[in-house]
Amino acid sequence: MIRGATIEETYRLMVDKLARVVPEVELRIKAELVFEINRLKDERGAIILGHNYMEPALYHTVPDVVGDSLELSRKAAQTDRDPIVFCGVRFMAETAKILNPNKTVLLPAKKAGCSLAASITAEDVRELKRQYPGVPVVTYVNCYADVKAETDVCCTSSNAARVVEALGSDCVIFLPDEYLAQNVARETGRRVIFPTREPKSTGARDAAPRNLHYHLIGWHGRCEVHEKFTVADIVAVRKQFPDVVVLAHPECSAEVVQASDFSGSTSKMIEFVKKSKAPRYLLLTECSMGDNIIAENPDKETLRLCSVRCPHMNEITLEDTRDALLHNRYVIEVPEDIRVRARRALDRMLEIG
């Protein structure tokens, strides 16, 4: 974060940090935006939370806190600042509002959705609970507030296995990321199943398996970025760079995770690169995060397969962040009945850690 600097000082600091990943002419324009955002933030007493997928010129300059969804959830629960500007996607801003009902939470982009969050609805969760009565429900935080409200406990990619084990249940409904479910199942020694769904027009329900001992009941939701990575990608890079260390996000397929050298949340990946002494790394995650790691580790060679950037995260820009503070937009609201129930699931996640 850059604070207390003139526009020219801001520009120089940004060049020193970001010249490898952002064109210098672009930094000249963005330095003025950074200066204005930091001025507005101080005037309003705001806090800016920035997810690890934010573009480098934003990520390294204006957030008071950066991290993955678990870290940002913790900070959102602890802050006394108001408003909270969440540079991430909508479900993250909703989480901040759930934890801070009396504060203003602003999302700089009007939509900033998520393919994974859009893959499941609250009614889908209710139907699964009807099919599997008494089975506890774990939902990945990458879902909307009404889905969280139908949940026993939320989790993140960094604590998913820990949350599942903490429930002490033979069978757990785990939603909505099918790849994360597969990876958690392998880590916890379980079997993941995906019930076959009949067309709704038939009125038929899915048949629940009779023996659910040590199972995860999953859902066919995916991240549109992480589903693109394949084992063939890893093989091709290793052929050219035999000493490369491959890092995969747990939202990648189980095959990709198993073929990698390390798998963890975005913050765990950042920490791994920072501490490791390997000569080069291949990051199987969102491209902007790769840029951010390159900026933080100029002495290390970092490779990326940037076939897809997250279009939703990329809706958040410095211009939009400035306008959020200037015009108090876009205000996130969560109905109180949904917020209270979702809060219980989040609190339990934060207790487990």
N, C-alpha and C positions, 0 to 999 in steps of 0.2 A: 504494500500500500504506500502511496505517495501522499504526504501531508505537509502543509506549511511551506510549500515551494512556490516560487513564481512560475509563470508560464514557461519561461526560458529554462529554468531549472528543471521543471517537470519534463520538458522535451529532452533535455540532456540525460536525465535519469532513465527515461524510456528508451532512448537510443542505446545507452550502455547495457540495458537489460534485454532489449527485444530486437536489436538489429539483425539477428540471425533468422528471425521468424516473421518480422513485419517490415515492409519497405519503409525506408527512412522518410520519404515524402508523405506517406500515410501517417507516420508518427507525428509529424509537424502539425497536421490537422487535429489529430486525436489528443495531443497534449493540451490544446485549448479546451476541449471537452472535459478532460480529466480535471483540469484546474477548476472549471465551473462546477462540476459535480461535487468536488471536495468542498468548495465554498458553500454550495447549497446544503450539503449534508451537515456541515457544522452549524449553519444558520438554523436548520430545522431540528437539530438534535437527533438526526436519523442514524440508523445503522444499516449498512449494506452487506448482505450475505451473498457470496459468490460461489457457485458450484464449480467443480474442477473442469467442467466442459466449457466454461466461458472462453471467448476469444482472448488471446494473450494481452491485447491492449487494454482490455477491461479487467481481466483476472489479476494482473500484476499492479494495478494502479488504484482502483477505488474501493474494493471490498474491505471491510473491517475484519471479516472472517472469510476464509476460503476453506473448502473441504468437500467431502462426500455427503450424502444425504443424512447419515447418522450424526456426523459432526455438526452439521448445520442445524439439525433438529435439536441437538443439545444446546447450542448457542441460542437458538430461537426461544427455548424454554427458559433460559437464564437472563436474557437481556432486559435492561430497564429502559432502553432507548425506544423512541417512538417518533416517526414511523419506522417500520421495518421494510426495507426495499429488498426484494428477493430476486436476485439475478440467477434464475433457474427456470424450471417449467412449472406449470400451474399446480400440479399435485404437491410440489415442494412448498409453494406459497400457501396452499391450503393447510399444509401441516403447520406452518408457522402461525397461521390464524387460529387453528385448533388449539395450539399451545398458548396463544396470547389473545384471548377473546376481546380484551379491552383495548388493544392496540390496533392502529391502522397498519395493514399489510398491503404493500403495493407490488404488483407484478408489472415490470416495464413493458411487456408485450401484451396485446389484447387477448391472444389465444394461447400460444406457447404450450401446445398439447403434448401428447406422448403416445406413441403407437402401442406401447405395452399397457399403459393405463386405460387406453380406449378398448382394450381387448376383453374387458370384463365389466359387468354391471352389478349393482347391488342385488337385483333380482336373480342374477346367475348364482350369486353366493347363497341367497336364501333357498334356491332350488337344490343346491348341493347339500345344504344343511338338512333339508327335508329327506333327501336320499340317504344321508349318512347321519342319522340323529345321534347326538351326543359326542360326535367326533370334533375335537377342537380345530379351529380355523386360524391359520397363520397367513397373513397377506404381506407381501413385499410392499414397502412404503411407496413404490412406484405405482400407485393406484389412487383413485379419487376419494374424496372424503366420505361419500355415501357407501363405498365399498369398505373402507376402514371401519365404518360404523357397524358393519355386520361381522366384524372380526373379533377373535379373542385376544390376539396379540399381533402386532406388526413386527417386521424384521427389515434389515437392510442386507446388502450382499456381504457385508463384513461380519454380521452376527447371526445369519440365517440358521446355520447348523446349531449354534448355541441356543437359539430360541427354541428350535424344534426339540432338542434334547431336554431343555428345561421344563417342557410340558409334561414329561414323564408318561406320555401316551403311546400305546402301540401303533395307533393309526392317527395321522394328522392330515387335514386338508391343507394344501400348500398352494397359494395362488399369487399372481397369475402367470409367472414366468416359467415356461416349461423347461428351459435349459437350466435355470437356477435350481428348479426342483430336481432335475437329474443329478446335478452336481452335489446338492445337499444330500440326496439319497445315497450317493456313493460315499460321501464323507461320514454319514451317520450309520452306514451299514443297512440301509433300507432299500426297499423296492418301490419305484414310482410307477403308478398306473394312471392312465388317462381314460376315464369312462367313455364308452362309445355313445354318442348322442344321436338319437333318432330325429328325423325331421319334425319340427314342431306341429306340422299339419296333421300328423298321425295321432297326436295326443298321447303318445307313448312316452314313458319315462325310461331313463337309463337303468339298466339292471345293476344293482350294487353287488360286487363280489361278496361271497359269504365269508371267506377267510381274509381278513384285512390285517393279519398279524405283521407288525413292523413294516407298514406301508406308508407312502405319501400318496395322497390323491391329488393329482396335478391338474393343470389347465393349459390349453393350447394358446398361450400368449407369448409374444416374442418382442425383443427390442429390434427395431428395423436396422440399427447400426451393427450390433454384435452378431446378429444371425448371418451376416454376410461373410464372416471369416470362416475359412475352411482349413482342414488338415493339409490340403494341397498347397495352400499359401505358406504354411510353416515349412513344408518340405522344400519348396522352391527357394525360400530365403536361406534355409540352412545349407542348401547345395552351394549357394554363392558365398555364404558367410558361415562356415562350420562352427565358429566359436560364439555365435550369437546366442544370447539368453532371451527366451521368448516369454513374455508376460501376457496373460489373457484375463479378461474380466469374466467373472462367474456367469454373466449373461450370455457368454459364448456357449456353443454346444458342448456336451460332455466329451465328445471326441476331440475337439479343439483344446479343451482344458487339459485333458490327459496327455495330449501331445506337447503341451507347453512345459516350461520349467517352473513357472510360478503362476498362481492364480489368486487374485484378491481384489478388493474394492479399489476404487480409484485412488484413495488416500494410501492404501497399502502398496499399490504399484508405485506411487510417487516415492514413498519411503524406501521401497526396495531399491530403486534406481539410485537414490541418494546415498545409500549405505553400501551398495555392492561395488566390487572392484572389477567387474567384468568389462571387457573392452567395448562391447556394443550390445544393444538391446533392440528387440522388436516388440512394439506395443500393439496389442490387438484390442483397441478401444477407440473412442472417439478422437478425431484428428486434432481438434483444438487442444485437448489434453496433452497430446504428443508435443505440440508446439510449446505448451507451458512447461513440460518437463525439459525440453531442449533448452529453453531460456534459463531454467534453474540449474542446469547441469552442462555448462558450455564445454567442459573438459571430457564429456562422454558422447560417444556416437549413438544416436538413437534413430532407429528405422521405424517407418510407419507404412501401413497399407491403407492409404486414405481413399478408398473407393467410395465411402459414404461419410459425410458429415451429418451430425444430427440436425435436421432442418428445424426442429423445435427449439433446441438450445440456441441455434444461430439467429433466432428471432430477437434475442436480447442483444441490443447494441448500446454503445455509449450514448448515442443520441437519445435512445428511448429511456435510458436510465436518468439522464438529465431531465427529460420531459416528465418522467414519473415524479421527480422531486418538485419540478416547477408547477405542474398541474394536478398533482395528487392523483395520478392514474397508474395503473388500473387497480381499483380497490377490490380486494378479495373478501368475499363474504361466505360464511358457512352457516346454514340454518342451525339454530341452537340445539334442536333435538339430535341432529346428526353430529354436531360438534361434540356434545357430551359423550356420546357412545364411542366416537372415534378417539376421543381423548383417552379413554380407558385403555384402548388397544395400544396407543402410543406410549402412555405412561408405563405400561407393563414392559414394552420393548426397552425403554430407557432404564428401567429397573434392572433388567437382565444384562444390559450393557453390550 
